[in-house]
């Protein structure tokens, strides 16, 4: 997993979930964040698309289990942080 990508997306996660102390790890998932509901999930995806300049398909997003999977998706799509 790319620490550079993780560091680049961490501020977006903190902003969307309104938690400045949120620590991103590869294993962090929706089950670990109180504010990670369906609406915030969509907001997170839109904000990360804006940050990275990438567009994610439903097929790409549906199988993501945690932040590590998302970081891998970003890396696979050419984002380096």
BAFI-3210 file (N, C-alpha, C; in Angstrom, 3 decimals, decimal comma, padded with zeros to 6 digits):
// residues 81
n [1|2|3|4|5|6|7|8|9|10|11|12|13|14|15|16|17|18|19|20|21|22|23|24|25|26|27|28|29|30|31|32|33|34|35|36|37|38|39|40|41|42|43|44|45|46|47|48|49|50|51|52|53|54|55|56|57|58|59|60|61|62|63|64|65|66|67|68|69|70|71|72|73|74|75|76|77|78|79|80|81]
n.u [000,840|000,446|001,851|002,054|-000,206|-002,189|-001,662|-002,287|-005,043|-006,141|-006,879|-009,279|-010,984|-011,112|-012,413|-014,888|-016,031|-016,096|-014,137|-011,384|-009,378|-009,268|-007,617|-006,203|-005,927|-004,872|-006,719|-009,004|-012,498|-015,980|-017,351|-015,850|-016,075|-018,074|-019,665|-019,841|-021,987|-024,448|-024,922|-022,691|-020,795|-021,176|-020,618|-017,928|-016,797|-017,296|-015,823|-013,248|-012,949|-012,860|-010,516|-008,544|-008,911|-009,919|-012,380|-014,666|-016,057|-019,137|-018,713|-016,013|-016,112|-017,840|-016,737|-014,936|-013,516|-012,191|-010,071|-007,531|-008,063|-009,191|-007,037|-005,381|-006,916|-006,784|-004,018|-003,800|-005,169|-003,421|-002,946|-000,816|-000,634]
n.v [-001,190|002,246|004,700|007,365|007,895|007,321|009,331|011,539|011,347|011,372|013,936|014,474|012,393|013,060|015,523|014,914|013,109|014,677|014,642|015,553|014,130|011,648|008,716|007,336|004,050|001,086|-000,904|000,368|000,759|001,256|000,299|001,129|003,846|006,244|008,189|007,215|006,737|005,935|008,293|009,928|008,253|008,431|011,155|011,101|009,591|011,311|013,580|012,464|011,796|014,365|015,324|013,596|013,630|011,507|009,141|006,911|003,752|002,024|-000,724|-000,800|000,222|-001,349|-003,659|-002,861|-003,176|-001,881|000,904|000,321|-001,232|000,771|002,530|000,886|000,683|003,359|003,543|001,624|002,946|004,894|007,022|008,820|010,276]
n.w [000,000|-000,697|001,153|000,540|-001,037|000,837|002,739|001,150|000,726|003,247|004,482|003,125|003,944|006,673|006,547|005,275|007,093|009,289|011,326|012,690|013,924|012,830|011,966|009,215|008,139|006,430|006,945|007,827|007,805|006,827|009,006|011,127|011,498|012,862|011,501|008,930|006,784|004,223|002,742|003,384|002,336|-000,434|-000,719|000,028|-002,092|-004,292|-003,498|-003,437|-006,116|-007,163|-005,924|-006,977|-009,706|-011,038|-012,243|-010,880|-011,470|-010,804|-010,710|-009,990|-007,423|-005,886|-004,735|-002,837|000,326|002,368|003,363|002,413|000,126|-001,443|-001,738|-003,238|-005,573|-006,433|-006,947|-008,976|-010,956|-011,609|-009,875|-007,733|-005,460]
ca.u [000,000|001,201|001,667|001,886|-001,622|-002,934|-001,477|-002,945|-006,502|-006,552|-007,633|-010,633|-011,724|-011,351|-013,404|-016,197|-016,568|-016,049|-013,335|-010,002|-008,421|-009,382|-006,361|-006,438|-005,091|-005,322|-007,834|-010,153|-013,685|-017,184|-017,728|-014,991|-016,283|-019,472|-020,374|-019,719|-023,268|-024,536|-024,791|-021,290|-020,017|-021,276|-019,864|-016,511|-016,407|-017,282|-014,688|-012,010|-012,863|-012,420|-009,126|-007,626|-009,170|-010,334|-013,787|-014,782|-017,283|-019,797|-018,020|-014,766|-016,381|-018,710|-016,002|-013,975|-013,845|-011,544|-009,274|-006,438|-008,575|-009,368|-005,697|-004,918|-007,654|-006,181|-002,710|-004,039|-005,648|-002,348|-002,817|000,359|-000,695]
ca.v [000,000|003,485|005,662|008,684|008,008|007,369|010,682|012,518|011,272|011,478|015,157|014,364|011,539|013,824|016,562|014,302|012,498|015,705|014,090|015,952|013,199|010,350|008,154|006,391|002,863|000,251|-001,749|001,186|000,545|001,967|-000,192|001,746|005,294|006,504|009,007|006,635|006,204|005,896|009,644|010,331|007,410|009,060|012,407|010,735|009,199|012,522|014,406|011,807|011,975|015,746|015,411|012,813|013,805|010,206|008,771|005,518|003,077|001,232|-002,014|-000,625|000,577|-002,285|-004,702|-002,297|-003,541|-000,997|001,986|-000,297|-001,569|002,018|003,006|000,034|001,117|004,622|003,226|000,911|003,918|005,813|008,124|008,604|011,075]
ca.w [000,000|-000,821|002,245|-000,069|-001,408|002,103|003,292|000,277|000,840|004,648|004,786|002,574|004,873|007,907|006,257|004,993|008,313|010,324|012,422|012,438|014,525|012,166|011,482|008,136|008,029|005,317|007,384|008,219|006,961|007,258|010,331|012,136|011,541|013,232|010,507|007,587|006,332|002,762|002,193|003,494|001,435|-001,753|-000,621|000,033|-003,450|-005,122|-003,074|-003,855|-007,564|-007,365|-005,494|-007,812|-011,128|-011,572|-012,153|-010,458|-011,888|-009,762|-010,654|-009,244|-006,031|-005,179|-004,021|-001,889|001,704|003,331|002,789|001,670|-001,209|-002,183|-002,081|-004,334|-006,756|-006,868|-007,528|-010,238|-011,937|-011,910|-008,917|-006,898|-004,241]
c.u [000,879|000,871|001,436|000,426|-002,466|-002,852|-002,225|-004,458|-007,015|-007,320|-009,076|-011,504|-012,074|-012,431|-014,800|-016,825|-016,506|-015,325|-011,863|-008,966|-008,463|-008,032|-006,688|-005,419|-005,645|-006,546|-009,073|-011,309|-014,866|-017,623|-016,969|-015,246|-017,763|-020,256|-020,360|-021,018|-023,322|-024,375|-023,341|-020,395|-020,012|-020,492|-018,366|-016,032|-016,306|-016,078|-013,354|-011,848|-012,362|-010,939|-008,179|-007,774|-009,590|-011,837|-013,839|-016,109|-017,877|-019,097|-016,719|-015,027|-017,078|-017,943|-014,977|-014,417|-013,292|-010,703|-008,110|-006,859|-008,733|-008,025|-005,150|-005,616|-007,060|-004,836|-002,863|-004,487|-004,617|-002,191|-001,662|000,394|-000,142]
c.v [001,245|004,446|007,061|008,908|008,140|008,762|011,735|012,518|011,452|012,768|015,116|013,503|012,316|014,882|015,956|013,744|013,428|015,207|014,408|014,996|011,812|009,921|007,107|005,259|002,025|-000,578|-000,965|000,956|001,325|001,528|000,491|003,234|005,582|007,221|008,424|005,932|006,290|007,277|010,121|009,486|008,014|010,367|012,132|010,394|010,428|013,403|013,788|011,848|013,380|015,892|014,771|013,067|012,518|010,043|007,278|004,942|002,327|-000,111|-001,923|-000,442|-000,513|-003,314|-004,176|-002,600|-002,560|000,048|001,416|-000,687|-000,315|002,589|002,190|000,402|002,415|004,378|002,549|001,861|005,019|006,990|007,822|009,477|012,447]
c.w [000,000|000,325|001,690|-000,462|-000,147|002,723|002,477|000,450|002,263|004,957|004,258|003,474|006,137|007,710|006,077|006,270|009,518|011,570|012,169|013,027|013,884|011,608|010,426|008,206|006,890|005,687|007,816|007,247|007,528|008,651|011,461|012,349|011,761|012,139|009,099|007,212|004,811|002,129|002,248|002,598|000,027|-001,775|-000,681|-001,379|-004,357|-004,771|-003,508|-005,376|-007,887|-007,030|-006,500|-009,304|-011,815|-011,448|-011,834|-010,928|-010,701|-009,602|-009,859|-007,751|-005,229|-004,342|-003,023|-000,457|002,733|002,602|001,968|000,261|-002,057|-002,612|-003,252|-005,645|-007,313|-007,546|-008,881|-011,348|-012,215|-010,968|-007,976|-005,643|-004,351]
res [x|x|x|x|x|x|x|x|x|x|x|x|x|x|x|x|x|x|x|x|x|x|x|x|x|x|x|x|x|x|x|x|x|x|x|x|x|x|x|x|x|x|x|x|x|x|x|x|x|x|x|x|x|x|x|x|x|x|x|x|x|x|x|x|x|x|x|x|x|x|x|x|x|x|x|x|x|x|x|x|x]
***
